[in-house]
């Protein structure tokens, strides 16, 4: 690879941090849902939604090129 063919760096640390925080939030909501013995499925669905958002944020963080 020559100097002319430099590739832009990939990955956004801010999106990785957001993804991590979403996963922690999903875990907290899942623990709350388990503590209530699943009387309501709403906390479980909130946890699923937060997990999905974390996965999407992580994928976007990998796919988008980083700003210089």
C-alpha positions as CSV (number, residue, x, y, z in Angstrom):
1,X,0.0,0.0,0.0
2,X,1.6,3.3,-1.1
3,X,1.1,6.7,0.5
4,X,-1.4,7.7,-2.1
5,X,-3.7,4.8,-1.3
6,X,-4.4,5.7,2.3
7,X,-7.7,4.4,3.6
8,X,-9.9,6.5,5.9
9,X,-9.9,5.1,9.4
10,X,-13.1,3.4,10.4
11,X,-15.0,3.3,13.6
12,X,-16.6,6.0,15.8
13,X,-15.7,5.6,19.5
14,X,-18.8,7.7,20.4
15,X,-21.0,5.1,18.8
16,X,-19.2,2.3,20.6
17,X,-19.8,4.1,23.9
18,X,-23.4,4.7,23.1
19,X,-23.8,1.0,22.2
20,X,-22.2,0.0,25.4
21,X,-24.5,2.3,27.4
22,X,-27.5,0.9,25.6
23,X,-26.5,-2.6,26.5
24,X,-26.0,-1.7,30.1
25,X,-29.5,-0.1,30.1
26,X,-30.9,-3.2,28.6
27,X,-29.4,-5.4,31.3
28,X,-30.7,-3.1,34.0
29,X,-34.2,-3.3,32.5
30,X,-34.0,-7.0,32.1
31,X,-33.0,-7.4,35.8
32,X,-36.0,-5.2,36.8
33,X,-38.3,-7.4,34.6
34,X,-36.9,-10.6,36.3
35,X,-37.3,-9.1,39.7
36,X,-41.0,-8.5,39.0
37,X,-41.3,-12.1,38.0
38,X,-42.5,-11.1,34.5
39,X,-45.9,-9.7,35.7
40,X,-45.7,-7.3,32.8
41,X,-43.9,-8.0,29.6
42,X,-43.3,-4.3,29.0
43,X,-39.8,-4.2,30.7
44,X,-38.8,-7.2,28.7
45,X,-39.7,-5.5,25.4
46,X,-37.9,-2.4,26.5
47,X,-34.8,-4.5,27.1
48,X,-35.2,-6.1,23.7
49,X,-35.5,-2.7,22.1
50,X,-32.5,-1.3,23.9
51,X,-30.4,-4.4,22.9
52,X,-31.5,-3.9,19.2
53,X,-30.6,-0.2,19.3
54,X,-27.2,-1.1,20.8
55,X,-26.5,-3.6,18.0
56,X,-27.6,-1.1,15.3
57,X,-25.3,1.6,16.9
58,X,-22.4,-0.8,16.9
59,X,-22.9,-1.8,13.3
60,X,-23.2,1.9,12.2
61,X,-20.1,2.7,14.2
62,X,-18.1,0.1,12.2
63,X,-19.6,0.9,8.8
64,X,-19.4,4.7,8.8
65,X,-15.9,6.2,8.1
66,X,-14.6,8.4,10.9
67,X,-14.4,12.1,10.3
68,X,-11.0,13.7,10.1
